[in-house]
Amino acid sequence: MGKQVIIAILGGLALVVLFTPLAAVLIAAAKTGRGRVLAWAFGGSLVAALVWLAGAAALRQAGWPLGAVWMLVGAPWASALAAIWAWRTVRRREKAAEERAGKAS
């Protein structure tokens, strides 16, 4: 195998490892059966990823390439953590709304 093929395979494996936490969170959110929860989890992850990537770009422009690399490596993890936060926040809101509706009945 050529060097380019090996690099492509290793790059693909790295992406799988990096994005596995986000995929797990989004799959768990989808299993709740509530589209709004999934939408908020995905939205939270997207916003966090964009902020993290913007931070990496800013670090690169500031002359800190190693910091930018660490930000790029951490982007999927930050995205997954933001998805968890958004998911829990929406679930808490839904639960509070259900309790209010139950008390009003």
C-alpha positions in Angstrom: 0.0 0.0 0.0 1.1 3.5 -0.7 1.8 6.1 1.9 -1.2 8.2 0.8 -3.6 5.2 1.3 -2.2 4.6 4.8 -2.5 8.3 5.7 -6.1 8.3 4.4 -7.0 5.2 6.4 -5.4 6.7 9.6 -7.2 10.0 9.0 -10.5 8.1 8.7 -9.9 6.2 11.9 -9.0 9.4 13.7 -12.3 11.0 12.6 -14.2 8.0 13.8 -12.5 8.1 17.2 -13.0 11.9 17.5 -16.7 12.0 16.5 -17.8 8.9 18.3 -18.9 10.8 21.5 -21.0 13.2 19.4 -22.6 10.3 17.5 -23.4 8.5 20.8 -25.1 11.6 22.3 -27.1 12.3 19.2 -28.2 8.6 19.0 -29.2 8.6 22.6 -31.2 11.9 22.1 -32.9 10.4 19.1 -34.0 7.4 21.1 -36.0 9.6 23.4 -38.5 9.9 20.6 -38.7 13.7 20.8 -37.6 15.6 17.8 -37.2 18.9 19.8 -34.7 17.2 22.1 -32.7 15.9 19.2 -32.8 19.3 17.4 -31.5 21.1 20.5 -28.8 18.6 21.0 -27.7 18.9 17.4 -27.9 22.7 17.6 -25.9 22.8 20.7 -23.2 20.6 19.2 -23.1 22.6 16.0 -22.7 25.9 17.9 -20.0 24.5 20.1 -18.1 23.1 17.1 -18.3 26.4 15.3 -17.1 28.3 18.3 -14.3 25.8 18.9 -13.2 26.0 15.3 -13.3 29.8 15.3 -11.1 29.6 18.4 -8.6 27.4 16.5 -8.5 29.8 13.6 -7.9 32.7 16.0 -5.1 30.9 17.7 -3.5 30.0 14.3 -3.8 33.7 13.2 -2.2 34.7 16.5 0.8 32.6 15.8 0.1 29.7 18.1 -0.3 26.7 15.7 0.1 24.1 18.5 -2.8 25.6 20.4 -4.8 25.6 17.2 -4.1 21.9 16.7 -5.3 21.1 20.3 -8.4 23.1 19.7 -9.1 21.1 16.5 -8.6 17.9 18.3 -10.9 19.0 21.1 -13.6 20.3 18.8 -15.6 17.0 18.6 -15.4 16.6 22.4 -16.6 20.1 23.0 -19.4 19.5 20.5 -20.4 16.3 22.3 -20.4 18.1 25.7 -22.5 20.9 24.4 -25.0 18.4 22.9 -25.3 16.7 26.3 -25.8 20.1 28.0 -28.5 21.1 25.4 -30.2 17.7 25.7 -30.4 17.8 29.5 -31.6 21.5 29.5 -34.5 20.7 27.1 -35.4 17.5 29.0 -35.5 19.6 32.2 -37.7 22.2 30.6 -40.1 19.5 29.2 -40.3 17.8 32.5 -41.1 21.1 34.3 -43.8 21.9 31.7 -45.3 18.4 32.2 -45.4 18.9 35.9 -47.0 22.3 35.6 -49.6 20.8 33.2 -50.2 18.0 35.7 -50.8 20.4 38.5 -53.1 22.6 36.4 -55.4 19.6 35.7 
